[in-house]
Amino acid sequence: MKFKYLLSLFLFISLVASIQGVILKNYAKYADSTTSNGICTNYLYLVFENAEVIEAGGVHLRIGDNEPDFIIKKITTSVDSSIQTFTLSFMVLDYFLNTNSALGPFSLEVIDQDQQSSFFPLTHYYPECTLPTPFQILSFYPVKYDFSSQMIKIEFAVVNDIHMEKPNSICSSTWGPCQVENLKTFLYVIKIQPKLSIFSNPSIDVELSAGVNELPFSFNSPFNFNNLQGMYQSLALISPNPGSFSETFYPSIKGVYVKYIAKKTEPFILYTYNLINDTAYSFAPLLSDGLSTTMITLATMREPNLGNNQIQLSVVGKDSANLPSVQTVQTLLFGYQGFNLISFTGTTAFNRVQSVLGLFQLSLDATNTHNEPKWTNFMGDVVQMPYPYGFTKTSSAQIPSYKLEQLFPALKKSYSTKISDYFHRESTFSGVDITISEVTTVPFIESQTISRFNSYISVLTIKARGPLPGIYRFISHYPSKVFLAADVLASGTVYDGTFDLVFDATEFIDYDQNLFYVEVESFAKTKLSSKDFPGLDLEQPKLFENPIILFDSFSFLHKSLDKNNVGKKNIVLFSINIIDIPILRIKTNNYFEPAKYESYIGSYSSQLNMYVIEFELPSQSLPGELDYSIFIAGNEFTSAEMQRLFADRAKLTVDTTTYDFMPPMITSFTQFVDSENDPNQVEFGWYFQIKDQLTGFDHGVIHITANHDTEPRIFNITEKDRAWGDQYDGSYKVTFKVPREQCRELLYYISYASLSDKNGITSKNFDPYALNPVTELMNNHAQVHICTTPYPNVQLATLTAFTLSTSNTGMTTASITIRDIGGLGLSTRHHPYIFVQGIVNYIKIETVLSGI
């Protein structure tokens, strides 16, 4: 009998110092076996004690007298290398033609550095192999079009069988490129990027593949096509006007903003197609008053100064013969103007300040930035440089420059950072220090334990070690969450400590007990996945108990909601076979945001003998079905899954022609200058007109910045600042005082704005998931303060003394002395700041004047 084996082993090392002889301390199944084409693959953990003398090539698997080929890869090493762990995988050909007893016995030979062999039997171990079962779909869920991703999505559930064949990630579709993603263990989604040319087809044909089988399916289009002529005549372009579109002070990160109003409230598809970039985007309906629908899109644009963009607007519907069709509504030409591309130029240096820390220094030449630059730190996190950190200026410079100094672990020979302006244009700076001894040691997990506070809050306690200067963070998957080690340290140090990671099911929606694992990442950027080694007991604990749950009944008090009860209380009632605290999650996000859910906690009613969850829908909800999920004891049941069990009783719909997902927008402005009341100062600013048609503007914040003074003036806007109008269309005053004499002429503009309506729908600039509140301004709002007597360039103030003192309680006080030799005096608005730096971030501290 011939067998072929492939063995791959991953090496782990721990913290016990001994050379008394290698001991096989533990072994266990690493993962469920997998099978493909008659080959069975098995997985094992192996843990050796007193193992500092083992090299990677010294571990051999033997099955009877046979020694298969194998691969060994070292994964982690503890400080003293006394414990080493391996993950072992091997494949058996033609296993299903033989019985378990035909293989074995299994044993390990371990050869130390002195070429001494130790043998360890794997008693009663035999491969666990199961023939793959055919791929079987349990049910398809309704076809949906996701405006935020611009994709058709079709979710489907498969039978509960871990040995079933998995579908391939690539599928084929008559509507466009097609892919399959695994959402949960037994839940998948088909994603299709539709082509404009076939958008009007009434059906979608999809072919999935699993194993050797090709599985064809056909679905109805998710769109209801209406009469084209009526839609065509009802469309009106609102913003922007064709012509020159400037990003100077109100860029749109995604592209040019186009807004239409249609005298229709039924769903239909309006598309933009960029003839130059060859990309198409659908319009999202955001606002309906029952008579008309406001729709917007953000069409991609070419880079500034690279020429015009031709945008074609098309509508999908039915022609005069009642057949699906696509017709062009309008073609627009935009001349995209903006800042010149900022090319950061500068020099870098790296200095060792101690054995494990270094100081990265980057000096940037003069840069015309209207917001503080962003930079990428050594861990890959993007950090905003707050004014005036790194801000330097000489008396002769008209444009400020920046100097970045950042501490980071000196653990790698190479170092780099990226600097970007607020248009996300990046410049990379890097260097090499050959004197650094790189740290390659991977963190080590000693143990993981679970403490359950209740049925939806669990605490994962991890005992772990990492190379100096220690563990940086823990990254969990299914659910996705990041924990900074310093924030969750319960005892010990970030180098060797116990960490408590709290998981609250009301805060996440992607938990899967079969896929959950944690990564431990050190400051040296080395990682250990708990999938590769979960701890010395070789078990990955589950956050929740995950019992089998059976529903006996399920219903909503109100299945269909209209404008009379949207925003009011509703109740879901159900009975199940266990005792628990259930959670209901209602999807609340608009088209441009990642999925967000509002959570509601339920309880058991002894009167009704049922579980009851009281919840409230947003006062503005889009018409159609609402997405929700029920979380019970670690099990997630989506609205589609509940409809599979209870049909229309589990369907929650909104039947309304009015909705508002349009955030407040600044639609116009009036510049304001009042120089009559104060002989020394001028009141300077704007009246901004803010519109929010159905819900009403609630509050906001606006930052006003000058071109040579990047410390913003911050204004919190409420109804108290409204000069006239109402919450739906009002004018709000934003003004401040500037000197009349002996001043610098500066250009003032909105550097940041965030406006929210009474439902919490927010417009915000520099946010990829929000509309820019100043996008609808067709004129440049910036204005210049003209000084009566501008002051000339003078010498800047200088720092003459800096002292630090620490009290017995650990309080540190910094004292600085500043001398103004230019003769104008220190600014009363710009207080000196002190920055306290660490290897992750820094703290900004404003000083207080103590004497003159």
Salt bridges, closest charged atoms under 4 A:
ASP32 OD1 - LYS29 NZ 3.09
GLU67 OE2 - HIS60 ND1 2.89
GLU67 OE1 - ARG62 NH1 3.14
GLU109 OE1 - ARG62 NH2 2.27
GLU128 OE1 - LYS29 NZ 3.70
ASP146 OD2 - LYS153 NZ 3.10
GLU181 OE1 - LYS191 NZ 3.15
GLU247 OE2 - ARG425 NH2 3.09
ASP381 OD1 - ARG473 NH1 3.49
GLU405 OE2 - LYS403 NZ 3.70
GLU426 OE1 - LYS418 NZ 3.93
GLU446 OE1 - ARG465 NH2 2.91
ASP496 OD2 - ARG465 NE 3.68
GLU507 OE1 - LYS481 NZ 3.53
GLU519 OE1 - HIS477 NE2 2.92
GLU521 OE1 - ARG473 NE 2.63
GLU593 OE2 - LYS596 NZ 3.49
GLU616 OE1 - LYS569 NZ 3.71
GLU625 OE2 - LYS651 NZ 3.79
ASP627 OD1 - LYS144 NZ 2.50
ASP627 OD2 - LYS587 NZ 3.85
GLU636 OE1 - ARG585 NH1 2.60
GLU641 OE1 - LYS184 NZ 3.84
ASP648 OD1 - LYS651 NZ 3.49
GLU683 OE2 - LYS733 NZ 3.38
ASP698 OD2 - HIS699 ND1 2.67
ASP698 OD1 - LYS758 NZ 3.24
ASP709 OD2 - ARG829 NH2 2.81
ASP709 OD1 - HIS830 NE2 2.85
GLU711 OE1 - HIS830 NE2 3.83
ASP767 OD2 - LYS764 NZ 3.97
GLU776 OE2 - LYS259 NZ 3.02
GLU846 OE2 - HIS831 ND1 3.73
